[in-house]
Amino acid sequence: MKVNLIPIGNSKGVRIPSSVIKECGFGDQIEMRVEHGIVVLAPARRTRDGWDGAFARMAATKDDAPLVPDTMEHDWDKEEWEW
């Protein structure tokens, strides 16, 4: 499908037909990137989308140990402090 570029201030825009918006599952925001000189539009992903599944897989494989210990020990902790 050929469409015309329309001026929008100092930029240009493209009108996307509603049928294409519906077919692509676009909401109010979309992601845009350029791949090999081609503009690619995709539905915007939600922030942290898929994290729940990733955490479930980590728990199932026992790969959910903290990367940093809950407590950080230091020599100061072993000595009595003077105030």
Gaussian input, Z-matrix of N, CA and C with variables (Angstrom, degrees):
# hf/3-21g

backbone

0 1
 N
 C     1     B1
 C     2     B2     1     A1
 N     3     B3     2     A2     1     D1
 C     4     B4     3     A3     2     D2
 C     5     B5     4     A4     3     D3
 N     6     B6     5     A5     4     D4
 C     7     B7     6     A6     5     D5
 C     8     B8     7     A7     6     D6
 N     9     B9     8     A8     7     D7
 C    10    B10     9     A9     8     D8
 C    11    B11    10    A10     9     D9
 N    12    B12    11    A11    10    D10
 C    13    B13    12    A12    11    D11
 C    14    B14    13    A13    12    D12
 N    15    B15    14    A14    13    D13
 C    16    B16    15    A15    14    D14
 C    17    B17    16    A16    15    D15
 N    18    B18    17    A17    16    D16
 C    19    B19    18    A18    17    D17
 C    20    B20    19    A19    18    D18
 N    21    B21    20    A20    19    D19
 C    22    B22    21    A21    20    D20
 C    23    B23    22    A22    21    D21
 N    24    B24    23    A23    22    D22
 C    25    B25    24    A24    23    D23
 C    26    B26    25    A25    24    D24
 N    27    B27    26    A26    25    D25
 C    28    B28    27    A27    26    D26
 C    29    B29    28    A28    27    D27
 N    30    B30    29    A29    28    D28
 C    31    B31    30    A30    29    D29
 C    32    B32    31    A31    30    D30
 N    33    B33    32    A32    31    D31
 C    34    B34    33    A33    32    D32
 C    35    B35    34    A34    33    D33
 N    36    B36    35    A35    34    D34
 C    37    B37    36    A36    35    D35
 C    38    B38    37    A37    36    D36
 N    39    B39    38    A38    37    D37
 C    40    B40    39    A39    38    D38
 C    41    B41    40    A40    39    D39
 N    42    B42    41    A41    40    D40
 C    43    B43    42    A42    41    D41
 C    44    B44    43    A43    42    D42
 N    45    B45    44    A44    43    D43
 C    46    B46    45    A45    44    D44
 C    47    B47    46    A46    45    D45
 N    48    B48    47    A47    46    D46
 C    49    B49    48    A48    47    D47
 C    50    B50    49    A49    48    D48
 N    51    B51    50    A50    49    D49
 C    52    B52    51    A51    50    D50
 C    53    B53    52    A52    51    D51
 N    54    B54    53    A53    52    D52
 C    55    B55    54    A54    53    D53
 C    56    B56    55    A55    54    D54
 N    57    B57    56    A56    55    D55
 C    58    B58    57    A57    56    D56
 C    59    B59    58    A58    57    D57
 N    60    B60    59    A59    58    D58
 C    61    B61    60    A60    59    D59
 C    62    B62    61    A61    60    D60
 N    63    B63    62    A62    61    D61
 C    64    B64    63    A63    62    D62
 C    65    B65    64    A64    63    D63
 N    66    B66    65    A65    64    D64
 C    67    B67    66    A66    65    D65
 C    68    B68    67    A67    66    D66
 N    69    B69    68    A68    67    D67
 C    70    B70    69    A69    68    D68
 C    71    B71    70    A70    69    D69
 N    72    B72    71    A71    70    D70
 C    73    B73    72    A72    71    D71
 C    74    B74    73    A73    72    D72
 N    75    B75    74    A74    73    D73
 C    76    B76    75    A75    74    D74
 C    77    B77    76    A76    75    D75
 N    78    B78    77    A77    76    D76
 C    79    B79    78    A78    77    D77
 C    80    B80    79    A79    78    D78
 N    81    B81    80    A80    79    D79
 C    82    B82    81    A81    80    D80
 C    83    B83    82    A82    81    D81
 N    84    B84    83    A83    82    D82
 C    85    B85    84    A84    83    D83
 C    86    B86    85    A85    84    D84
 N    87    B87    86    A86    85    D85
 C    88    B88    87    A87    86    D86
 C    89    B89    88    A88    87    D87
 N    90    B90    89    A89    88    D88
 C    91    B91    90    A90    89    D89
 C    92    B92    91    A91    90    D90
 N    93    B93    92    A92    91    D91
 C    94    B94    93    A93    92    D92
 C    95    B95    94    A94    93    D93
 N    96    B96    95    A95    94    D94
 C    97    B97    96    A96    95    D95
 C    98    B98    97    A97    96    D96
 N    99    B99    98    A98    97    D97
 C   100   B100    99    A99    98    D98
 C   101   B101   100   A100    99    D99
 N   102   B102   101   A101   100   D100
 C   103   B103   102   A102   101   D101
 C   104   B104   103   A103   102   D102
 N   105   B105   104   A104   103   D103
 C   106   B106   105   A105   104   D104
 C   107   B107   106   A106   105   D105
 N   108   B108   107   A107   106   D106
 C   109   B109   108   A108   107   D107
 C   110   B110   109   A109   108   D108
 N   111   B111   110   A110   109   D109
 C   112   B112   111   A111   110   D110
 C   113   B113   112   A112   111   D111
 N   114   B114   113   A113   112   D112
 C   115   B115   114   A114   113   D113
 C   116   B116   115   A115   114   D114
 N   117   B117   116   A116   115   D115
 C   118   B118   117   A117   116   D116
 C   119   B119   118   A118   117   D117
 N   120   B120   119   A119   118   D118
 C   121   B121   120   A120   119   D119
 C   122   B122   121   A121   120   D120
 N   123   B123   122   A122   121   D121
 C   124   B124   123   A123   122   D122
 C   125   B125   124   A124   123   D123
 N   126   B126   125   A125   124   D124
 C   127   B127   126   A126   125   D125
 C   128   B128   127   A127   126   D126
 N   129   B129   128   A128   127   D127
 C   130   B130   129   A129   128   D128
 C   131   B131   130   A130   129   D129
 N   132   B132   131   A131   130   D130
 C   133   B133   132   A132   131   D131
 C   134   B134   133   A133   132   D132
 N   135   B135   134   A134   133   D133
 C   136   B136   135   A135   134   D134
 C   137   B137   136   A136   135   D135
 N   138   B138   137   A137   136   D136
 C   139   B139   138   A138   137   D137
 C   140   B140   139   A139   138   D138
 N   141   B141   140   A140   139   D139
 C   142   B142   141   A141   140   D140
 C   143   B143   142   A142   141   D141
 N   144   B144   143   A143   142   D142
 C   145   B145   144   A144   143   D143
 C   146   B146   145   A145   144   D144
 N   147   B147   146   A146   145   D145
 C   148   B148   147   A147   146   D146
 C   149   B149   148   A148   147   D147
 N   150   B150   149   A149   148   D148
 C   151   B151   150   A150   149   D149
 C   152   B152   151   A151   150   D150
 N   153   B153   152   A152   151   D151
 C   154   B154   153   A153   152   D152
 C   155   B155   154   A154   153   D153
 N   156   B156   155   A155   154   D154
 C   157   B157   156   A156   155   D155
 C   158   B158   157   A157   156   D156
 N   159   B159   158   A158   157   D157
 C   160   B160   159   A159   158   D158
 C   161   B161   160   A160   159   D159
 N   162   B162   161   A161   160   D160
 C   163   B163   162   A162   161   D161
 C   164   B164   163   A163   162   D162
 N   165   B165   164   A164   163   D163
 C   166   B166   165   A165   164   D164
 C   167   B167   166   A166   165   D165
 N   168   B168   167   A167   166   D166
 C   169   B169   168   A168   167   D167
 C   170   B170   169   A169   168   D168
 N   171   B171   170   A170   169   D169
 C   172   B172   171   A171   170   D170
 C   173   B173   172   A172   171   D171
 N   174   B174   173   A173   172   D172
 C   175   B175   174   A174   173   D173
 C   176   B176   175   A175   174   D174
 N   177   B177   176   A176   175   D175
 C   178   B178   177   A177   176   D176
 C   179   B179   178   A178   177   D177
 N   180   B180   179   A179   178   D178
 C   181   B181   180   A180   179   D179
 C   182   B182   181   A181   180   D180
 N   183   B183   182   A182   181   D181
 C   184   B184   183   A183   182   D182
 C   185   B185   184   A184   183   D183
 N   186   B186   185   A185   184   D184
 C   187   B187   186   A186   185   D185
 C   188   B188   187   A187   186   D186
 N   189   B189   188   A188   187   D187
 C   190   B190   189   A189   188   D188
 C   191   B191   190   A190   189   D189
 N   192   B192   191   A191   190   D190
 C   193   B193   192   A192   191   D191
 C   194   B194   193   A193   192   D192
 N   195   B195   194   A194   193   D193
 C   196   B196   195   A195   194   D194
 C   197   B197   196   A196   195   D195
 N   198   B198   197   A197   196   D196
 C   199   B199   198   A198   197   D197
 C   200   B200   199   A199   198   D198
 N   201   B201   200   A200   199   D199
 C   202   B202   201   A201   200   D200
 C   203   B203   202   A202   201   D201
 N   204   B204   203   A203   202   D202
 C   205   B205   204   A204   203   D203
 C   206   B206   205   A205   204   D204
 N   207   B207   206   A206   205   D205
 C   208   B208   207   A207   206   D206
 C   209   B209   208   A208   207   D207
 N   210   B210   209   A209   208   D208
 C   211   B211   210   A210   209   D209
 C   212   B212   211   A211   210   D210
 N   213   B213   212   A212   211   D211
 C   214   B214   213   A213   212   D212
 C   215   B215   214   A214   213   D213
 N   216   B216   215   A215   214   D214
 C   217   B217   216   A216   215   D215
 C   218   B218   217   A217   216   D216
 N   219   B219   218   A218   217   D217
 C   220   B220   219   A219   218   D218
 C   221   B221   220   A220   219   D219
 N   222   B222   221   A221   220   D220
 C   223   B223   222   A222   221   D221
 C   224   B224   223   A223   222   D222
 N   225   B225   224   A224   223   D223
 C   226   B226   225   A225   224   D224
 C   227   B227   226   A226   225   D225
 N   228   B228   227   A227   226   D226
 C   229   B229   228   A228   227   D227
 C   230   B230   229   A229   228   D228
 N   231   B231   230   A230   229   D229
 C   232   B232   231   A231   230   D230
 C   233   B233   232   A232   231   D231
 N   234   B234   233   A233   232   D232
 C   235   B235   234   A234   233   D233
 C   236   B236   235   A235   234   D234
 N   237   B237   236   A236   235   D235
 C   238   B238   237   A237   236   D236
 C   239   B239   238   A238   237   D237
 N   240   B240   239   A239   238   D238
 C   241   B241   240   A240   239   D239
 C   242   B242   241   A241   240   D240
 N   243   B243   242   A242   241   D241
 C   244   B244   243   A243   242   D242
 C   245   B245   244   A244   243   D243
 N   246   B246   245   A245   244   D244
 C   247   B247   246   A246   245   D245
 C   248   B248   247   A247   246   D246

   B1=1.4310
   B2=1.5277
   B3=1.3023
   B4=1.4579
   B5=1.5187
   B6=1.3417
   B7=1.4625
   B8=1.5208
   B9=1.3101
   B10=1.4606
   B11=1.5184
   B12=1.3273
   B13=1.4586
   B14=1.5193
   B15=1.3168
   B16=1.4586
   B17=1.5282
   B18=1.3379
   B19=1.4688
   B20=1.5273
   B21=1.3465
   B22=1.4627
   B23=1.5275
   B24=1.3250
   B25=1.4637
   B26=1.5182
   B27=1.3225
   B28=1.4593
   B29=1.5224
   B30=1.3232
   B31=1.4590
   B32=1.5173
   B33=1.3003
   B34=1.4658
   B35=1.5175
   B36=1.3040
   B37=1.4517
   B38=1.5065
   B39=1.3145
   B40=1.4625
   B41=1.5213
   B42=1.3094
   B43=1.4688
   B44=1.5212
   B45=1.3108
   B46=1.4650
   B47=1.5220
   B48=1.3263
   B49=1.4683
   B50=1.5313
   B51=1.3182
   B52=1.4669
   B53=1.5246
   B54=1.3271
   B55=1.4656
   B56=1.5321
   B57=1.3304
   B58=1.4716
   B59=1.5285
   B60=1.3328
   B61=1.4653
   B62=1.5223
   B63=1.3204
   B64=1.4612
   B65=1.5268
   B66=1.3273
   B67=1.4624
   B68=1.5294
   B69=1.3351
   B70=1.4696
   B71=1.5229
   B72=1.3185
   B73=1.4561
   B74=1.5165
   B75=1.3358
   B76=1.4611
   B77=1.5187
   B78=1.3322
   B79=1.4555
   B80=1.5179
   B81=1.3238
   B82=1.4638
   B83=1.5236
   B84=1.3333
   B85=1.4578
   B86=1.5171
   B87=1.3325
   B88=1.4603
   B89=1.5191
   B90=1.3155
   B91=1.4571
   B92=1.5188
   B93=1.3331
   B94=1.4576
   B95=1.5184
   B96=1.3313
   B97=1.4590
   B98=1.5205
   B99=1.3040
   B100=1.4616
   B101=1.5215
   B102=1.3136
   B103=1.4618
   B104=1.5161
   B105=1.3192
   B106=1.4677
   B107=1.5274
   B108=1.3339
   B109=1.4571
   B110=1.5165
   B111=1.3223
   B112=1.4682
   B113=1.5250
   B114=1.3295
   B115=1.4634
   B116=1.5235
   B117=1.3317
   B118=1.4604
   B119=1.5254
   B120=1.3141
   B121=1.4646
   B122=1.5217
   B123=1.3287
   B124=1.4601
   B125=1.5243
   B126=1.3381
   B127=1.4620
   B128=1.5257
   B129=1.3168
   B130=1.4628
   B131=1.5188
   B132=1.3232
   B133=1.4613
   B134=1.5195
   B135=1.3077
   B136=1.4584
   B137=1.5222
   B138=1.3147
   B139=1.4536
   B140=1.5175
   B141=1.2908
   B142=1.4715
   B143=1.5272
   B144=1.3128
   B145=1.4612
   B146=1.5267
   B147=1.3093
   B148=1.4559
   B149=1.5222
   B150=1.3194
   B151=1.4657
   B152=1.5248
   B153=1.3397
   B154=1.4568
   B155=1.5224
   B156=1.3272
   B157=1.4623
   B158=1.5202
   B159=1.3295
   B160=1.4657
   B161=1.5259
   B162=1.3312
   B163=1.4610
   B164=1.5288
   B165=1.3202
   B166=1.4649
   B167=1.5290
   B168=1.3401
   B169=1.4728
   B170=1.5318
   B171=1.3249
   B172=1.4680
   B173=1.5279
   B174=1.3184
   B175=1.4634
   B176=1.5250
   B177=1.3239
   B178=1.4641
   B179=1.5257
   B180=1.3266
   B181=1.4706
   B182=1.5276
   B183=1.3301
   B184=1.4720
   B185=1.5263
   B186=1.3272
   B187=1.4623
   B188=1.5264
   B189=1.3345
   B190=1.4600
   B191=1.5313
   B192=1.3332
   B193=1.4647
   B194=1.5266
   B195=1.3228
   B196=1.4690
   B197=1.5301
   B198=1.3005
   B199=1.4574
   B200=1.5235
   B201=1.3092
   B202=1.4615
   B203=1.5196
   B204=1.3338
   B205=1.4704
   B206=1.5285
   B207=1.3280
   B208=1.4635
   B209=1.5233
   B210=1.3117
   B211=1.4637
   B212=1.5196
   B213=1.2835
   B214=1.4565
   B215=1.5287
   B216=1.3322
   B217=1.4556
   B218=1.5165
   B219=1.3108
   B220=1.4585
   B221=1.5243
   B222=1.3149
   B223=1.4626
   B224=1.5250
   B225=1.3096
   B226=1.4581
   B227=1.5263
   B228=1.3160
   B229=1.4567
   B230=1.5287
   B231=1.3211
   B232=1.4587
   B233=1.5233
   B234=1.2905
   B235=1.4585
   B236=1.5254
   B237=1.3026
   B238=1.4604
   B239=1.5223
   B240=1.2838
   B241=1.4612
   B242=1.5180
   B243=1.2932
   B244=1.4550
   B245=1.5165
   B246=1.3169
   B247=1.4629
   B248=1.4879
   A1=107.47
   A2=117.35
   A3=122.28
   A4=108.64
   A5=115.11
   A6=120.98
   A7=107.90
   A8=116.02
   A9=120.90
   A10=110.81
   A11=115.61
   A12=121.02
   A13=107.97
   A14=115.92
   A15=119.68
   A16=108.63
   A17=117.68
   A18=119.35
   A19=111.29
   A20=114.78
   A21=122.11
   A22=105.65
   A23=116.55
   A24=120.12
   A25=109.81
   A26=117.03
   A27=121.64
   A28=112.37
   A29=116.89
   A30=121.65
   A31=110.38
   A32=115.85
   A33=122.93
   A34=107.75
   A35=116.15
   A36=121.15
   A37=111.40
   A38=115.21
   A39=122.69
   A40=107.26
   A41=116.58
   A42=120.80
   A43=107.33
   A44=114.77
   A45=119.69
   A46=107.35
   A47=117.90
   A48=120.38
   A49=111.36
   A50=116.23
   A51=120.75
   A52=111.92
   A53=117.40
   A54=119.54
   A55=111.02
   A56=116.66
   A57=120.74
   A58=109.75
   A59=116.66
   A60=120.83
   A61=110.19
   A62=116.06
   A63=120.81
   A64=110.83
   A65=117.43
   A66=121.41
   A67=111.71
   A68=117.22
   A69=121.54
   A70=112.76
   A71=117.00
   A72=120.25
   A73=113.17
   A74=117.19
   A75=121.60
   A76=110.34
   A77=115.34
   A78=121.58
   A79=108.29
   A80=115.51
   A81=120.03
   A82=112.42
   A83=117.70
   A84=121.57
   A85=109.41
   A86=114.84
   A87=120.65
   A88=108.12
   A89=116.05
   A90=121.30
   A91=108.02
   A92=116.18
   A93=121.03
   A94=108.10
   A95=116.02
   A96=121.15
   A97=108.37
   A98=115.72
   A99=121.24
   A100=107.51
   A101=116.61
   A102=122.74
   A103=108.70
   A104=115.77
   A105=121.60
   A106=111.82
   A107=115.80
   A108=120.70
   A109=114.90
   A110=117.28
   A111=121.69
   A112=108.54
   A113=116.53
   A114=121.02
   A115=108.19
   A116=115.90
   A117=121.88
   A118=108.09
   A119=116.61
   A120=122.83
   A121=108.28
   A122=116.38
   A123=121.03
   A124=108.64
   A125=116.95
   A126=118.55
   A127=109.59
   A128=116.98
   A129=121.08
   A130=109.11
   A131=115.28
   A132=119.49
   A133=108.97
   A134=115.04
   A135=119.79
   A136=109.04
   A137=115.83
   A138=120.49
   A139=109.01
   A140=116.50
   A141=124.27
   A142=112.64
   A143=117.14
   A144=121.20
   A145=108.85
   A146=117.65
   A147=122.41
   A148=114.59
   A149=117.52
   A150=119.55
   A151=111.52
   A152=117.25
   A153=119.56
   A154=111.08
   A155=116.92
   A156=120.70
   A157=112.23
   A158=116.51
   A159=120.48
   A160=110.46
   A161=117.33
   A162=120.11
   A163=110.91
   A164=117.47
   A165=120.51
   A166=110.25
   A167=117.02
   A168=120.36
   A169=110.79
   A170=116.76
   A171=119.99
   A172=110.54
   A173=117.33
   A174=120.72
   A175=110.58
   A176=117.14
   A177=121.23
   A178=111.63
   A179=117.07
   A180=120.78
   A181=111.74
   A182=116.80
   A183=122.89
   A184=112.11
   A185=116.04
   A186=121.77
   A187=109.83
   A188=115.67
   A189=118.78
   A190=112.94
   A191=116.15
   A192=119.47
   A193=109.24
   A194=117.50
   A195=119.44
   A196=111.27
   A197=116.81
   A198=121.12
   A199=110.77
   A200=115.94
   A201=122.20
   A202=106.64
   A203=117.77
   A204=118.43
   A205=111.58
   A206=114.46
   A207=119.42
   A208=111.81
   A209=116.15
   A210=119.89
   A211=108.66
   A212=115.30
   A213=121.36
   A214=106.78
   A215=118.06
   A216=120.91
   A217=110.31
   A218=114.13
   A219=120.72
   A220=107.18
   A221=116.68
   A222=120.20
   A223=111.38
   A224=116.82
   A225=120.71
   A226=111.03
   A227=116.68
   A228=120.11
   A229=111.92
   A230=118.29
   A231=122.34
   A232=112.32
   A233=117.51
   A234=121.55
   A235=109.86
   A236=113.64
   A237=118.85
   A238=108.94
   A239=117.08
   A240=121.35
   A241=110.22
   A242=115.68
   A243=120.53
   A244=107.94
   A245=115.60
   A246=120.10
   A247=110.77
   D1=131.27
   D2=175.58
   D3=-97.93
   D4=136.95
   D5=176.04
   D6=-133.34
   D7=158.40
   D8=-179.74
   D9=-93.99
   D10=145.72
   D11=171.15
   D12=-77.99
   D13=136.30
   D14=179.35
   D15=-116.02
   D16=142.14
   D17=179.91
   D18=-72.11
   D19=135.29
   D20=175.12
   D21=-135.80
   D22=93.84
   D23=-175.35
   D24=62.92
   D25=-127.79
   D26=177.51
   D27=-88.18
   D28=2.53
   D29=-177.47
   D30=-111.45
   D31=-176.60
   D32=174.14
   D33=-126.23
   D34=154.16
   D35=179.63
   D36=-134.15
   D37=169.05
   D38=178.12
   D39=-130.06
   D40=132.05
   D41=173.71
   D42=-83.96
   D43=126.12
   D44=179.13
   D45=-101.94
   D46=121.44
   D47=-179.86
   D48=-58.56
   D49=145.15
   D50=-177.36
   D51=-59.52
   D52=-32.21
   D53=178.41
   D54=-64.14
   D55=-36.79
   D56=178.41
   D57=-71.27
   D58=-40.77
   D59=178.29
   D60=-59.08
   D61=-45.12
   D62=-179.80
   D63=-66.37
   D64=-45.56
   D65=-178.26
   D66=-63.13
   D67=-35.63
   D68=-178.71
   D69=-84.15
   D70=-11.40
   D71=-179.49
   D72=73.47
   D73=30.23
   D74=179.43
   D75=-72.78
   D76=141.06
   D77=172.54
   D78=-105.79
   D79=-144.10
   D80=179.56
   D81=-75.21
   D82=-22.56
   D83=177.91
   D84=-125.56
   D85=148.78
   D86=175.36
   D87=-133.45
   D88=160.80
   D89=174.25
   D90=-98.27
   D91=138.84
   D92=-179.67
   D93=-128.52
   D94=134.86
   D95=175.97
   D96=-146.58
   D97=164.53
   D98=177.96
   D99=-113.88
   D100=125.26
   D101=177.83
   D102=-124.17
   D103=114.82
   D104=178.08
   D105=52.80
   D106=42.27
   D107=177.55
   D108=79.28
   D109=9.43
   D110=-179.97
   D111=-116.11
   D112=130.76
   D113=177.13
   D114=-78.42
   D115=126.37
   D116=-179.67
   D117=-116.30
   D118=126.16
   D119=176.69
   D120=-110.60
   D121=138.08
   D122=179.98
   D123=-143.66
   D124=155.30
   D125=176.49
   D126=-58.36
   D127=140.82
   D128=178.07
   D129=-68.37
   D130=132.29
   D131=177.68
   D132=-84.81
   D133=146.84
   D134=177.14
   D135=-70.71
   D136=145.44
   D137=175.44
   D138=-58.89
   D139=134.23
   D140=-179.91
   D141=66.00
   D142=21.24
   D143=178.48
   D144=-62.76
   D145=128.67
   D146=178.52
   D147=90.35
   D148=-5.92
   D149=-179.45
   D150=-63.53
   D151=-37.16
   D152=-178.05
   D153=-60.28
   D154=-43.82
   D155=178.03
   D156=-65.99
   D157=-39.62
   D158=179.32
   D159=-63.84
   D160=-42.41
   D161=178.88
   D162=-67.04
   D163=-36.80
   D164=178.07
   D165=-63.94
   D166=-42.22
   D167=177.93
   D168=-65.04
   D169=-39.67
   D170=178.10
   D171=-62.62
   D172=-42.28
   D173=-179.95
   D174=-66.30
   D175=-39.79
   D176=-179.10
   D177=-64.90
   D178=-32.63
   D179=-178.98
   D180=-98.30
   D181=10.80
   D182=-179.56
   D183=57.79
   D184=33.65
   D185=179.90
   D186=-105.53
   D187=35.40
   D188=-175.46
   D189=-115.96
   D190=25.59
   D191=176.52
   D192=-71.74
   D193=145.27
   D194=179.34
   D195=-61.24
   D196=143.30
   D197=177.09
   D198=-77.04
   D199=-28.03
   D200=178.68
   D201=-122.25
   D202=132.93
   D203=-179.66
   D204=-59.07
   D205=153.05
   D206=179.28
   D207=-63.48
   D208=-32.37
   D209=178.22
   D210=-121.54
   D211=141.32
   D212=177.95
   D213=-107.66
   D214=109.19
   D215=-179.06
   D216=-81.85
   D217=148.12
   D218=178.27
   D219=-144.43
   D220=157.40
   D221=178.14
   D222=-55.44
   D223=-31.89
   D224=179.55
   D225=-59.06
   D226=-31.49
   D227=-178.00
   D228=-70.04
   D229=-22.59
   D230=-176.71
   D231=-91.11
   D232=-13.88
   D233=-178.33
   D234=-105.36
   D235=153.27
   D236=176.44
   D237=-76.35
   D238=133.31
   D239=-179.39
   D240=-84.81
   D241=146.46
   D242=173.45
   D243=-110.69
   D244=131.23
   D245=-179.19
   D246=-105.43

